[in-house]
């Protein structure tokens, strides 16, 4: 029984996490992409640097936020 509950919980976390990504990141990427000139959106070769920059900044922000929260947690445990 606990295994079945764990699978259901993991599925729900994944589902709600996916909805969060589409709602938050999808809107931002869409707005940034459609804000580019049409010739930059013409093909993946022109669009690639923008998408790479966005995702690197997004991942870096998560790393910094995680480091701050982890540091606060470690500091408060003393």
mmJSON file of the N, C-alpha and C atoms, coordinates in Angstrom:
{"data_MODEL":{"atom_site":{
"group_PDB":["ATOM","ATOM","ATOM","ATOM","ATOM","ATOM","ATOM","ATOM","ATOM","ATOM","ATOM","ATOM","ATOM","ATOM","ATOM","ATOM","ATOM","ATOM","ATOM","ATOM","ATOM","ATOM","ATOM","ATOM","ATOM","ATOM","ATOM","ATOM","ATOM","ATOM","ATOM","ATOM","ATOM","ATOM","ATOM","ATOM","ATOM","ATOM","ATOM","ATOM","ATOM","ATOM","ATOM","ATOM","ATOM","ATOM","ATOM","ATOM","ATOM","ATOM","ATOM","ATOM","ATOM","ATOM","ATOM","ATOM","ATOM","ATOM","ATOM","ATOM","ATOM","ATOM","ATOM","ATOM","ATOM","ATOM","ATOM","ATOM","ATOM","ATOM","ATOM","ATOM","ATOM","ATOM","ATOM","ATOM","ATOM","ATOM","ATOM","ATOM","ATOM","ATOM","ATOM","ATOM","ATOM","ATOM","ATOM","ATOM","ATOM","ATOM","ATOM","ATOM","ATOM","ATOM","ATOM","ATOM","ATOM","ATOM","ATOM","ATOM","ATOM","ATOM","ATOM","ATOM","ATOM","ATOM","ATOM","ATOM","ATOM","ATOM","ATOM","ATOM","ATOM","ATOM","ATOM","ATOM","ATOM","ATOM","ATOM","ATOM","ATOM","ATOM","ATOM","ATOM","ATOM","ATOM","ATOM","ATOM","ATOM","ATOM","ATOM","ATOM","ATOM","ATOM","ATOM","ATOM","ATOM","ATOM","ATOM","ATOM","ATOM","ATOM","ATOM","ATOM","ATOM","ATOM","ATOM","ATOM","ATOM","ATOM","ATOM","ATOM","ATOM","ATOM","ATOM","ATOM","ATOM","ATOM","ATOM","ATOM","ATOM","ATOM","ATOM","ATOM","ATOM","ATOM","ATOM","ATOM","ATOM","ATOM","ATOM","ATOM","ATOM","ATOM","ATOM","ATOM","ATOM","ATOM","ATOM","ATOM","ATOM","ATOM","ATOM","ATOM","ATOM","ATOM","ATOM","ATOM","ATOM","ATOM","ATOM","ATOM","ATOM","ATOM","ATOM","ATOM","ATOM","ATOM","ATOM","ATOM","ATOM","ATOM","ATOM","ATOM","ATOM","ATOM","ATOM","ATOM","ATOM","ATOM","ATOM","ATOM","ATOM","ATOM","ATOM","ATOM","ATOM","ATOM","ATOM","ATOM","ATOM","ATOM","ATOM","ATOM","ATOM","ATOM","ATOM","ATOM","ATOM","ATOM","ATOM","ATOM","ATOM","ATOM"],
"id":[1,2,3,4,5,6,7,8,9,10,11,12,13,14,15,16,17,18,19,20,21,22,23,24,25,26,27,28,29,30,31,32,33,34,35,36,37,38,39,40,41,42,43,44,45,46,47,48,49,50,51,52,53,54,55,56,57,58,59,60,61,62,63,64,65,66,67,68,69,70,71,72,73,74,75,76,77,78,79,80,81,82,83,84,85,86,87,88,89,90,91,92,93,94,95,96,97,98,99,100,101,102,103,104,105,106,107,108,109,110,111,112,113,114,115,116,117,118,119,120,121,122,123,124,125,126,127,128,129,130,131,132,133,134,135,136,137,138,139,140,141,142,143,144,145,146,147,148,149,150,151,152,153,154,155,156,157,158,159,160,161,162,163,164,165,166,167,168,169,170,171,172,173,174,175,176,177,178,179,180,181,182,183,184,185,186,187,188,189,190,191,192,193,194,195,196,197,198,199,200,201,202,203,204,205,206,207,208,209,210,211,212,213,214,215,216,217,218,219,220,221,222,223,224,225,226,227,228,229,230,231,232,233,234],
"type_symbol":["N","C","C","N","C","C","N","C","C","N","C","C","N","C","C","N","C","C","N","C","C","N","C","C","N","C","C","N","C","C","N","C","C","N","C","C","N","C","C","N","C","C","N","C","C","N","C","C","N","C","C","N","C","C","N","C","C","N","C","C","N","C","C","N","C","C","N","C","C","N","C","C","N","C","C","N","C","C","N","C","C","N","C","C","N","C","C","N","C","C","N","C","C","N","C","C","N","C","C","N","C","C","N","C","C","N","C","C","N","C","C","N","C","C","N","C","C","N","C","C","N","C","C","N","C","C","N","C","C","N","C","C","N","C","C","N","C","C","N","C","C","N","C","C","N","C","C","N","C","C","N","C","C","N","C","C","N","C","C","N","C","C","N","C","C","N","C","C","N","C","C","N","C","C","N","C","C","N","C","C","N","C","C","N","C","C","N","C","C","N","C","C","N","C","C","N","C","C","N","C","C","N","C","C","N","C","C","N","C","C","N","C","C","N","C","C","N","C","C","N","C","C","N","C","C","N","C","C","N","C","C","N","C","C"],
"label_atom_id":["N","CA","C","N","CA","C","N","CA","C","N","CA","C","N","CA","C","N","CA","C","N","CA","C","N","CA","C","N","CA","C","N","CA","C","N","CA","C","N","CA","C","N","CA","C","N","CA","C","N","CA","C","N","CA","C","N","CA","C","N","CA","C","N","CA","C","N","CA","C","N","CA","C","N","CA","C","N","CA","C","N","CA","C","N","CA","C","N","CA","C","N","CA","C","N","CA","C","N","CA","C","N","CA","C","N","CA","C","N","CA","C","N","CA","C","N","CA","C","N","CA","C","N","CA","C","N","CA","C","N","CA","C","N","CA","C","N","CA","C","N","CA","C","N","CA","C","N","CA","C","N","CA","C","N","CA","C","N","CA","C","N","CA","C","N","CA","C","N","CA","C","N","CA","C","N","CA","C","N","CA","C","N","CA","C","N","CA","C","N","CA","C","N","CA","C","N","CA","C","N","CA","C","N","CA","C","N","CA","C","N","CA","C","N","CA","C","N","CA","C","N","CA","C","N","CA","C","N","CA","C","N","CA","C","N","CA","C","N","CA","C","N","CA","C","N","CA","C","N","CA","C","N","CA","C","N","CA","C","N","CA","C","N","CA","C","N","CA","C","N","CA","C"],
"label_alt_id":[null,null,null,null,null,null,null,null,null,null,null,null,null,null,null,null,null,null,null,null,null,null,null,null,null,null,null,null,null,null,null,null,null,null,null,null,null,null,null,null,null,null,null,null,null,null,null,null,null,null,null,null,null,null,null,null,null,null,null,null,null,null,null,null,null,null,null,null,null,null,null,null,null,null,null,null,null,null,null,null,null,null,null,null,null,null,null,null,null,null,null,null,null,null,null,null,null,null,null,null,null,null,null,null,null,null,null,null,null,null,null,null,null,null,null,null,null,null,null,null,null,null,null,null,null,null,null,null,null,null,null,null,null,null,null,null,null,null,null,null,null,null,null,null,null,null,null,null,null,null,null,null,null,null,null,null,null,null,null,null,null,null,null,null,null,null,null,null,null,null,null,null,null,null,null,null,null,null,null,null,null,null,null,null,null,null,null,null,null,null,null,null,null,null,null,null,null,null,null,null,null,null,null,null,null,null,null,null,null,null,null,null,null,null,null,null,null,null,null,null,null,null,null,null,null,null,null,null,null,null,null,null,null,null],
"label_comp_id":["UNK","UNK","UNK","UNK","UNK","UNK","UNK","UNK","UNK","UNK","UNK","UNK","UNK","UNK","UNK","UNK","UNK","UNK","UNK","UNK","UNK","UNK","UNK","UNK","UNK","UNK","UNK","UNK","UNK","UNK","UNK","UNK","UNK","UNK","UNK","UNK","UNK","UNK","UNK","UNK","UNK","UNK","UNK","UNK","UNK","UNK","UNK","UNK","UNK","UNK","UNK","UNK","UNK","UNK","UNK","UNK","UNK","UNK","UNK","UNK","UNK","UNK","UNK","UNK","UNK","UNK","UNK","UNK","UNK","UNK","UNK","UNK","UNK","UNK","UNK","UNK","UNK","UNK","UNK","UNK","UNK","UNK","UNK","UNK","UNK","UNK","UNK","UNK","UNK","UNK","UNK","UNK","UNK","UNK","UNK","UNK","UNK","UNK","UNK","UNK","UNK","UNK","UNK","UNK","UNK","UNK","UNK","UNK","UNK","UNK","UNK","UNK","UNK","UNK","UNK","UNK","UNK","UNK","UNK","UNK","UNK","UNK","UNK","UNK","UNK","UNK","UNK","UNK","UNK","UNK","UNK","UNK","UNK","UNK","UNK","UNK","UNK","UNK","UNK","UNK","UNK","UNK","UNK","UNK","UNK","UNK","UNK","UNK","UNK","UNK","UNK","UNK","UNK","UNK","UNK","UNK","UNK","UNK","UNK","UNK","UNK","UNK","UNK","UNK","UNK","UNK","UNK","UNK","UNK","UNK","UNK","UNK","UNK","UNK","UNK","UNK","UNK","UNK","UNK","UNK","UNK","UNK","UNK","UNK","UNK","UNK","UNK","UNK","UNK","UNK","UNK","UNK","UNK","UNK","UNK","UNK","UNK","UNK","UNK","UNK","UNK","UNK","UNK","UNK","UNK","UNK","UNK","UNK","UNK","UNK","UNK","UNK","UNK","UNK","UNK","UNK","UNK","UNK","UNK","UNK","UNK","UNK","UNK","UNK","UNK","UNK","UNK","UNK","UNK","UNK","UNK","UNK","UNK","UNK"],
"label_asym_id":["A","A","A","A","A","A","A","A","A","A","A","A","A","A","A","A","A","A","A","A","A","A","A","A","A","A","A","A","A","A","A","A","A","A","A","A","A","A","A","A","A","A","A","A","A","A","A","A","A","A","A","A","A","A","A","A","A","A","A","A","A","A","A","A","A","A","A","A","A","A","A","A","A","A","A","A","A","A","A","A","A","A","A","A","A","A","A","A","A","A","A","A","A","A","A","A","A","A","A","A","A","A","A","A","A","A","A","A","A","A","A","A","A","A","A","A","A","A","A","A","A","A","A","A","A","A","A","A","A","A","A","A","A","A","A","A","A","A","A","A","A","A","A","A","A","A","A","A","A","A","A","A","A","A","A","A","A","A","A","A","A","A","A","A","A","A","A","A","A","A","A","A","A","A","A","A","A","A","A","A","A","A","A","A","A","A","A","A","A","A","A","A","A","A","A","A","A","A","A","A","A","A","A","A","A","A","A","A","A","A","A","A","A","A","A","A","A","A","A","A","A","A","A","A","A","A","A","A","A","A","A","A","A","A"],
"label_entity_id":["1","1","1","1","1","1","1","1","1","1","1","1","1","1","1","1","1","1","1","1","1","1","1","1","1","1","1","1","1","1","1","1","1","1","1","1","1","1","1","1","1","1","1","1","1","1","1","1","1","1","1","1","1","1","1","1","1","1","1","1","1","1","1","1","1","1","1","1","1","1","1","1","1","1","1","1","1","1","1","1","1","1","1","1","1","1","1","1","1","1","1","1","1","1","1","1","1","1","1","1","1","1","1","1","1","1","1","1","1","1","1","1","1","1","1","1","1","1","1","1","1","1","1","1","1","1","1","1","1","1","1","1","1","1","1","1","1","1","1","1","1","1","1","1","1","1","1","1","1","1","1","1","1","1","1","1","1","1","1","1","1","1","1","1","1","1","1","1","1","1","1","1","1","1","1","1","1","1","1","1","1","1","1","1","1","1","1","1","1","1","1","1","1","1","1","1","1","1","1","1","1","1","1","1","1","1","1","1","1","1","1","1","1","1","1","1","1","1","1","1","1","1","1","1","1","1","1","1","1","1","1","1","1","1"],
"label_seq_id":[1,1,1,2,2,2,3,3,3,4,4,4,5,5,5,6,6,6,7,7,7,8,8,8,9,9,9,10,10,10,11,11,11,12,12,12,13,13,13,14,14,14,15,15,15,16,16,16,17,17,17,18,18,18,19,19,19,20,20,20,21,21,21,22,22,22,23,23,23,24,24,24,25,25,25,26,26,26,27,27,27,28,28,28,29,29,29,30,30,30,31,31,31,32,32,32,33,33,33,34,34,34,35,35,35,36,36,36,37,37,37,38,38,38,39,39,39,40,40,40,41,41,41,42,42,42,43,43,43,44,44,44,45,45,45,46,46,46,47,47,47,48,48,48,49,49,49,50,50,50,51,51,51,52,52,52,53,53,53,54,54,54,55,55,55,56,56,56,57,57,57,58,58,58,59,59,59,60,60,60,61,61,61,62,62,62,63,63,63,64,64,64,65,65,65,66,66,66,67,67,67,68,68,68,69,69,69,70,70,70,71,71,71,72,72,72,73,73,73,74,74,74,75,75,75,76,76,76,77,77,77,78,78,78],
"pdbx_PDB_ins_code":[null,null,null,null,null,null,null,null,null,null,null,null,null,null,null,null,null,null,null,null,null,null,null,null,null,null,null,null,null,null,null,null,null,null,null,null,null,null,null,null,null,null,null,null,null,null,null,null,null,null,null,null,null,null,null,null,null,null,null,null,null,null,null,null,null,null,null,null,null,null,null,null,null,null,null,null,null,null,null,null,null,null,null,null,null,null,null,null,null,null,null,null,null,null,null,null,null,null,null,null,null,null,null,null,null,null,null,null,null,null,null,null,null,null,null,null,null,null,null,null,null,null,null,null,null,null,null,null,null,null,null,null,null,null,null,null,null,null,null,null,null,null,null,null,null,null,null,null,null,null,null,null,null,null,null,null,null,null,null,null,null,null,null,null,null,null,null,null,null,null,null,null,null,null,null,null,null,null,null,null,null,null,null,null,null,null,null,null,null,null,null,null,null,null,null,null,null,null,null,null,null,null,null,null,null,null,null,null,null,null,null,null,null,null,null,null,null,null,null,null,null,null,null,null,null,null,null,null,null,null,null,null,null,null],
"Cartn_x":[0.811,0.0,0.852,1.904,2.702,3.338,3.702,4.314,3.327,2.084,1.067,0.835,0.798,0.611,1.8,3.007,4.198,4.153,3.698,3.6,2.556,1.444,0.399,0.905,1.601,2.148,3.173,4.052,5.055,4.383,3.337,2.628,1.984,1.367,0.741,1.764,2.907,3.96,4.456,4.67,5.096,4.062,2.805,1.739,1.659,1.631,1.523,2.799,3.951,5.201,5.215,4.681,4.605,3.683,2.565,1.642,2.323,3.084,3.828,4.813,5.543,6.531,5.872,4.782,4.083,3.549,2.998,2.427,3.457,4.552,5.565,6.563,7.257,8.322,7.769,6.689,6.122,5.693,5.055,4.632,5.802,6.817,7.993,8.737,8.97,9.679,8.864,7.56,6.72,6.791,6.716,6.78,8.141,9.207,10.542,10.759,10.279,10.457,9.668,8.424,7.621,8.045,8.839,9.377,10.58,11.128,12.277,11.814,12.7,12.36,12.057,11.229,10.786,11.954,13.001,14.137,14.909,14.857,15.503,14.678,13.38,12.499,12.331,12.982,12.771,13.217,14.281,14.774,15.433,15.667,16.254,17.685,18.402,19.785,19.85,18.92,18.897,18.33,17.45,16.762,17.558,18.439,19.177,19.9,20.654,21.357,20.411,19.255,18.29,17.712,17.364,16.827,17.888,19.123,20.204,20.447,20.457,20.665,19.551,18.317,17.192,17.317,17.582,17.636,18.831,19.968,21.114,20.817,20.157,19.794,18.777,17.827,16.812,17.445,18.308,18.961,19.877,20.588,21.465,20.661,19.498,18.653,18.199,17.853,17.48,18.66,19.863,21.057,21.329,21.259,21.512,20.449,19.193,18.119,18.306,18.676,18.914,20.096,21.152,22.324,21.985,21.187,20.788,19.945,18.941,18.072,18.858,19.735,20.56,21.5,22.079,22.954,22.2,21.018,20.194,19.817,19.502,19.157,20.339,21.513,22.71,23.072,22.92,23.253,22.279,21.018,20.016,20.118,20.792,20.928,21.992,22.779,23.843,23.264],
"Cartn_y":[-1.214,0.0,1.275,1.405,2.634,2.897,1.829,2.008,2.637,2.206,2.755,4.236,4.598,5.994,6.835,6.281,7.002,7.28,6.297,6.502,7.56,7.542,8.548,9.935,10.045,11.333,11.833,10.954,11.354,11.812,11.13,11.517,12.896,13.15,14.447,15.575,15.332,16.352,16.654,15.631,15.839,16.592,16.238,16.912,18.394,18.688,20.083,20.857,20.196,20.844,21.193,20.309,20.577,21.744,21.821,22.938,24.25,24.212,25.398,25.834,24.894,25.23,25.843,25.261,25.801,27.194,27.381,28.68,29.763,29.426,30.436,30.586,29.534,29.615,29.752,29.067,29.127,30.523,31.228,32.595,33.544,33.383,34.254,33.981,32.716,32.372,32.816,32.63,33.075,34.58,35.326,36.786,37.243,36.643,37.02,36.636,35.47,35.019,35.88,36.185,36.992,38.452,38.855,40.206,40.393,39.284,39.363,39.741,40.325,40.594,39.284,39.365,38.177,37.404,38.082,37.372,36.551,36.96,36.183,34.95,35.002,33.872,32.941,33.247,32.495,31.034,30.788,29.415,29.171,27.908,27.526,28.052,28.149,28.631,30.071,30.915,32.298,32.399,31.498,31.544,30.873,29.954,29.155,29.976,31.04,31.8,32.421,32.844,33.447,32.402,31.244,30.178,29.653,29.534,29.089,30.09,31.367,32.407,32.4,32.274,32.247,31.071,29.893,28.703,28.719,29.229,29.35,30.328,31.42,32.386,31.786,31.035,30.4,29.385,28.545,27.535,28.198,29.241,29.963,30.586,31.118,31.706,30.648,29.446,28.367,27.939,27.912,27.524,28.544,29.828,30.875,30.834,30.701,30.635,29.422,28.281,27.091,27.248,27.907,28.136,29.064,30.084,31.012,30.294,29.558,28.843,27.755,27.047,26.041,26.654,27.805,28.498,28.969,29.5,29.914,28.73,27.605,26.407,25.876,25.897,25.428,26.374,27.653,28.647,28.562,28.307,28.247,26.958,25.95,24.669,24.739,25.78,25.896,26.162],
"Cartn_z":[0.0,0.0,0.0,0.819,0.796,-0.569,-1.293,-2.612,-3.578,-3.554,-4.438,-4.131,-2.88,-2.495,-2.96,-2.87,-3.307,-4.805,-5.595,-7.033,-7.371,-6.682,-6.917,-6.531,-5.407,-4.98,-5.99,-6.48,-7.472,-8.766,-9.171,-10.388,-10.22,-9.069,-8.836,-8.778,-8.137,-8.085,-9.489,-10.294,-11.678,-12.498,-12.327,-13.067,-12.7,-11.42,-11.009,-11.303,-11.251,-11.63,-13.109,-13.935,-15.372,-15.684,-14.992,-15.183,-14.786,-13.714,-13.279,-14.366,-14.939,-15.972,-17.207,-17.637,-18.815,-18.511,-17.336,-16.981,-16.769,-16.108,-15.789,-16.933,-17.247,-18.246,-19.66,-19.945,-21.292,-21.689,-20.787,-21.088,-21.279,-20.441,-20.544,-21.844,-22.164,-23.405,-24.618,-24.571,-25.677,-25.885,-24.796,-24.902,-25.412,-24.89,-25.357,-26.818,-27.203,-28.583,-29.556,-29.241,-30.152,-30.138,-29.158,-29.124,-30.029,-30.533,-31.432,-32.838,-33.626,-35.03,-35.774,-36.79,-37.535,-38.13,-38.581,-39.178,-38.137,-36.877,-35.812,-35.453,-35.686,-35.389,-36.577,-37.705,-38.941,-38.83,-38.134,-38.038,-36.7,-36.435,-35.158,-35.033,-36.136,-36.094,-35.564,-35.95,-35.475,-34.064,-33.701,-32.42,-31.301,-31.655,-30.689,-29.617,-29.962,-28.914,-27.884,-28.306,-27.388,-26.43,-26.968,-26.126,-25.158,-25.631,-24.766,-23.64,-23.971,-22.953,-21.918,-22.379,-21.445,-20.481,-21.016,-20.16,-19.222,-19.665,-18.763,-17.623,-17.938,-16.892,-15.927,-16.451,-15.606,-14.658,-15.184,-14.354,-13.334,-13.751,-12.819,-11.679,-11.997,-10.957,-9.957,-10.448,-9.536,-8.673,-9.249,-8.489,-7.386,-7.731,-6.734,-5.633,-6.018,-5.013,-4.108,-4.688,-3.888,-2.947,-3.422,-2.577,-1.411,-1.678,-0.608,0.437,-0.022,0.917,1.658,0.944,1.602,2.618,2.287,3.228,4.463,4.258,5.399,6.263,5.631,6.384,7.172,6.563,7.269,8.407,8.172,9.197,10.385,10.101,11.175,11.984,11.449,12.156,13.245,13.288,14.3,15.598],
"occupancy":[1.0,1.0,1.0,1.0,1.0,1.0,1.0,1.0,1.0,1.0,1.0,1.0,1.0,1.0,1.0,1.0,1.0,1.0,1.0,1.0,1.0,1.0,1.0,1.0,1.0,1.0,1.0,1.0,1.0,1.0,1.0,1.0,1.0,1.0,1.0,1.0,1.0,1.0,1.0,1.0,1.0,1.0,1.0,1.0,1.0,1.0,1.0,1.0,1.0,1.0,1.0,1.0,1.0,1.0,1.0,1.0,1.0,1.0,1.0,1.0,1.0,1.0,1.0,1.0,1.0,1.0,1.0,1.0,1.0,1.0,1.0,1.0,1.0,1.0,1.0,1.0,1.0,1.0,1.0,1.0,1.0,1.0,1.0,1.0,1.0,1.0,1.0,1.0,1.0,1.0,1.0,1.0,1.0,1.0,1.0,1.0,1.0,1.0,1.0,1.0,1.0,1.0,1.0,1.0,1.0,1.0,1.0,1.0,1.0,1.0,1.0,1.0,1.0,1.0,1.0,1.0,1.0,1.0,1.0,1.0,1.0,1.0,1.0,1.0,1.0,1.0,1.0,1.0,1.0,1.0,1.0,1.0,1.0,1.0,1.0,1.0,1.0,1.0,1.0,1.0,1.0,1.0,1.0,1.0,1.0,1.0,1.0,1.0,1.0,1.0,1.0,1.0,1.0,1.0,1.0,1.0,1.0,1.0,1.0,1.0,1.0,1.0,1.0,1.0,1.0,1.0,1.0,1.0,1.0,1.0,1.0,1.0,1.0,1.0,1.0,1.0,1.0,1.0,1.0,1.0,1.0,1.0,1.0,1.0,1.0,1.0,1.0,1.0,1.0,1.0,1.0,1.0,1.0,1.0,1.0,1.0,1.0,1.0,1.0,1.0,1.0,1.0,1.0,1.0,1.0,1.0,1.0,1.0,1.0,1.0,1.0,1.0,1.0,1.0,1.0,1.0,1.0,1.0,1.0,1.0,1.0,1.0,1.0,1.0,1.0,1.0,1.0,1.0,1.0,1.0,1.0,1.0,1.0,1.0],
"B_iso_or_equiv":[0.0,0.0,0.0,0.0,0.0,0.0,0.0,0.0,0.0,0.0,0.0,0.0,0.0,0.0,0.0,0.0,0.0,0.0,0.0,0.0,0.0,0.0,0.0,0.0,0.0,0.0,0.0,0.0,0.0,0.0,0.0,0.0,0.0,0.0,0.0,0.0,0.0,0.0,0.0,0.0,0.0,0.0,0.0,0.0,0.0,0.0,0.0,0.0,0.0,0.0,0.0,0.0,0.0,0.0,0.0,0.0,0.0,0.0,0.0,0.0,0.0,0.0,0.0,0.0,0.0,0.0,0.0,0.0,0.0,0.0,0.0,0.0,0.0,0.0,0.0,0.0,0.0,0.0,0.0,0.0,0.0,0.0,0.0,0.0,0.0,0.0,0.0,0.0,0.0,0.0,0.0,0.0,0.0,0.0,0.0,0.0,0.0,0.0,0.0,0.0,0.0,0.0,0.0,0.0,0.0,0.0,0.0,0.0,0.0,0.0,0.0,0.0,0.0,0.0,0.0,0.0,0.0,0.0,0.0,0.0,0.0,0.0,0.0,0.0,0.0,0.0,0.0,0.0,0.0,0.0,0.0,0.0,0.0,0.0,0.0,0.0,0.0,0.0,0.0,0.0,0.0,0.0,0.0,0.0,0.0,0.0,0.0,0.0,0.0,0.0,0.0,0.0,0.0,0.0,0.0,0.0,0.0,0.0,0.0,0.0,0.0,0.0,0.0,0.0,0.0,0.0,0.0,0.0,0.0,0.0,0.0,0.0,0.0,0.0,0.0,0.0,0.0,0.0,0.0,0.0,0.0,0.0,0.0,0.0,0.0,0.0,0.0,0.0,0.0,0.0,0.0,0.0,0.0,0.0,0.0,0.0,0.0,0.0,0.0,0.0,0.0,0.0,0.0,0.0,0.0,0.0,0.0,0.0,0.0,0.0,0.0,0.0,0.0,0.0,0.0,0.0,0.0,0.0,0.0,0.0,0.0,0.0,0.0,0.0,0.0,0.0,0.0,0.0,0.0,0.0,0.0,0.0,0.0,0.0],
"pdbx_formal_charge":[null,null,null,null,null,null,null,null,null,null,null,null,null,null,null,null,null,null,null,null,null,null,null,null,null,null,null,null,null,null,null,null,null,null,null,null,null,null,null,null,null,null,null,null,null,null,null,null,null,null,null,null,null,null,null,null,null,null,null,null,null,null,null,null,null,null,null,null,null,null,null,null,null,null,null,null,null,null,null,null,null,null,null,null,null,null,null,null,null,null,null,null,null,null,null,null,null,null,null,null,null,null,null,null,null,null,null,null,null,null,null,null,null,null,null,null,null,null,null,null,null,null,null,null,null,null,null,null,null,null,null,null,null,null,null,null,null,null,null,null,null,null,null,null,null,null,null,null,null,null,null,null,null,null,null,null,null,null,null,null,null,null,null,null,null,null,null,null,null,null,null,null,null,null,null,null,null,null,null,null,null,null,null,null,null,null,null,null,null,null,null,null,null,null,null,null,null,null,null,null,null,null,null,null,null,null,null,null,null,null,null,null,null,null,null,null,null,null,null,null,null,null,null,null,null,null,null,null,null,null,null,null,null,null],
"auth_seq_id":[1,1,1,2,2,2,3,3,3,4,4,4,5,5,5,6,6,6,7,7,7,8,8,8,9,9,9,10,10,10,11,11,11,12,12,12,13,13,13,14,14,14,15,15,15,16,16,16,17,17,17,18,18,18,19,19,19,20,20,20,21,21,21,22,22,22,23,23,23,24,24,24,25,25,25,26,26,26,27,27,27,28,28,28,29,29,29,30,30,30,31,31,31,32,32,32,33,33,33,34,34,34,35,35,35,36,36,36,37,37,37,38,38,38,39,39,39,40,40,40,41,41,41,42,42,42,43,43,43,44,44,44,45,45,45,46,46,46,47,47,47,48,48,48,49,49,49,50,50,50,51,51,51,52,52,52,53,53,53,54,54,54,55,55,55,56,56,56,57,57,57,58,58,58,59,59,59,60,60,60,61,61,61,62,62,62,63,63,63,64,64,64,65,65,65,66,66,66,67,67,67,68,68,68,69,69,69,70,70,70,71,71,71,72,72,72,73,73,73,74,74,74,75,75,75,76,76,76,77,77,77,78,78,78],
"auth_comp_id":["UNK","UNK","UNK","UNK","UNK","UNK","UNK","UNK","UNK","UNK","UNK","UNK","UNK","UNK","UNK","UNK","UNK","UNK","UNK","UNK","UNK","UNK","UNK","UNK","UNK","UNK","UNK","UNK","UNK","UNK","UNK","UNK","UNK","UNK","UNK","UNK","UNK","UNK","UNK","UNK","UNK","UNK","UNK","UNK","UNK","UNK","UNK","UNK","UNK","UNK","UNK","UNK","UNK","UNK","UNK","UNK","UNK","UNK","UNK","UNK","UNK","UNK","UNK","UNK","UNK","UNK","UNK","UNK","UNK","UNK","UNK","UNK","UNK","UNK","UNK","UNK","UNK","UNK","UNK","UNK","UNK","UNK","UNK","UNK","UNK","UNK","UNK","UNK","UNK","UNK","UNK","UNK","UNK","UNK","UNK","UNK","UNK","UNK","UNK","UNK","UNK","UNK","UNK","UNK","UNK","UNK","UNK","UNK","UNK","UNK","UNK","UNK","UNK","UNK","UNK","UNK","UNK","UNK","UNK","UNK","UNK","UNK","UNK","UNK","UNK","UNK","UNK","UNK","UNK","UNK","UNK","UNK","UNK","UNK","UNK","UNK","UNK","UNK","UNK","UNK","UNK","UNK","UNK","UNK","UNK","UNK","UNK","UNK","UNK","UNK","UNK","UNK","UNK","UNK","UNK","UNK","UNK","UNK","UNK","UNK","UNK","UNK","UNK","UNK","UNK","UNK","UNK","UNK","UNK","UNK","UNK","UNK","UNK","UNK","UNK","UNK","UNK","UNK","UNK","UNK","UNK","UNK","UNK","UNK","UNK","UNK","UNK","UNK","UNK","UNK","UNK","UNK","UNK","UNK","UNK","UNK","UNK","UNK","UNK","UNK","UNK","UNK","UNK","UNK","UNK","UNK","UNK","UNK","UNK","UNK","UNK","UNK","UNK","UNK","UNK","UNK","UNK","UNK","UNK","UNK","UNK","UNK","UNK","UNK","UNK","UNK","UNK","UNK","UNK","UNK","UNK","UNK","UNK","UNK"],
"auth_asym_id":["A","A","A","A","A","A","A","A","A","A","A","A","A","A","A","A","A","A","A","A","A","A","A","A","A","A","A","A","A","A","A","A","A","A","A","A","A","A","A","A","A","A","A","A","A","A","A","A","A","A","A","A","A","A","A","A","A","A","A","A","A","A","A","A","A","A","A","A","A","A","A","A","A","A","A","A","A","A","A","A","A","A","A","A","A","A","A","A","A","A","A","A","A","A","A","A","A","A","A","A","A","A","A","A","A","A","A","A","A","A","A","A","A","A","A","A","A","A","A","A","A","A","A","A","A","A","A","A","A","A","A","A","A","A","A","A","A","A","A","A","A","A","A","A","A","A","A","A","A","A","A","A","A","A","A","A","A","A","A","A","A","A","A","A","A","A","A","A","A","A","A","A","A","A","A","A","A","A","A","A","A","A","A","A","A","A","A","A","A","A","A","A","A","A","A","A","A","A","A","A","A","A","A","A","A","A","A","A","A","A","A","A","A","A","A","A","A","A","A","A","A","A","A","A","A","A","A","A","A","A","A","A","A","A"],
"auth_atom_id":["N","CA","C","N","CA","C","N","CA","C","N","CA","C","N","CA","C","N","CA","C","N","CA","C","N","CA","C","N","CA","C","N","CA","C","N","CA","C","N","CA","C","N","CA","C","N","CA","C","N","CA","C","N","CA","C","N","CA","C","N","CA","C","N","CA","C","N","CA","C","N","CA","C","N","CA","C","N","CA","C","N","CA","C","N","CA","C","N","CA","C","N","CA","C","N","CA","C","N","CA","C","N","CA","C","N","CA","C","N","CA","C","N","CA","C","N","CA","C","N","CA","C","N","CA","C","N","CA","C","N","CA","C","N","CA","C","N","CA","C","N","CA","C","N","CA","C","N","CA","C","N","CA","C","N","CA","C","N","CA","C","N","CA","C","N","CA","C","N","CA","C","N","CA","C","N","CA","C","N","CA","C","N","CA","C","N","CA","C","N","CA","C","N","CA","C","N","CA","C","N","CA","C","N","CA","C","N","CA","C","N","CA","C","N","CA","C","N","CA","C","N","CA","C","N","CA","C","N","CA","C","N","CA","C","N","CA","C","N","CA","C","N","CA","C","N","CA","C","N","CA","C","N","CA","C","N","CA","C","N","CA","C","N","CA","C","N","CA","C","N","CA","C"],
"pdbx_PDB_model_num":[1,1,1,1,1,1,1,1,1,1,1,1,1,1,1,1,1,1,1,1,1,1,1,1,1,1,1,1,1,1,1,1,1,1,1,1,1,1,1,1,1,1,1,1,1,1,1,1,1,1,1,1,1,1,1,1,1,1,1,1,1,1,1,1,1,1,1,1,1,1,1,1,1,1,1,1,1,1,1,1,1,1,1,1,1,1,1,1,1,1,1,1,1,1,1,1,1,1,1,1,1,1,1,1,1,1,1,1,1,1,1,1,1,1,1,1,1,1,1,1,1,1,1,1,1,1,1,1,1,1,1,1,1,1,1,1,1,1,1,1,1,1,1,1,1,1,1,1,1,1,1,1,1,1,1,1,1,1,1,1,1,1,1,1,1,1,1,1,1,1,1,1,1,1,1,1,1,1,1,1,1,1,1,1,1,1,1,1,1,1,1,1,1,1,1,1,1,1,1,1,1,1,1,1,1,1,1,1,1,1,1,1,1,1,1,1,1,1,1,1,1,1,1,1,1,1,1,1,1,1,1,1,1,1]
}}}
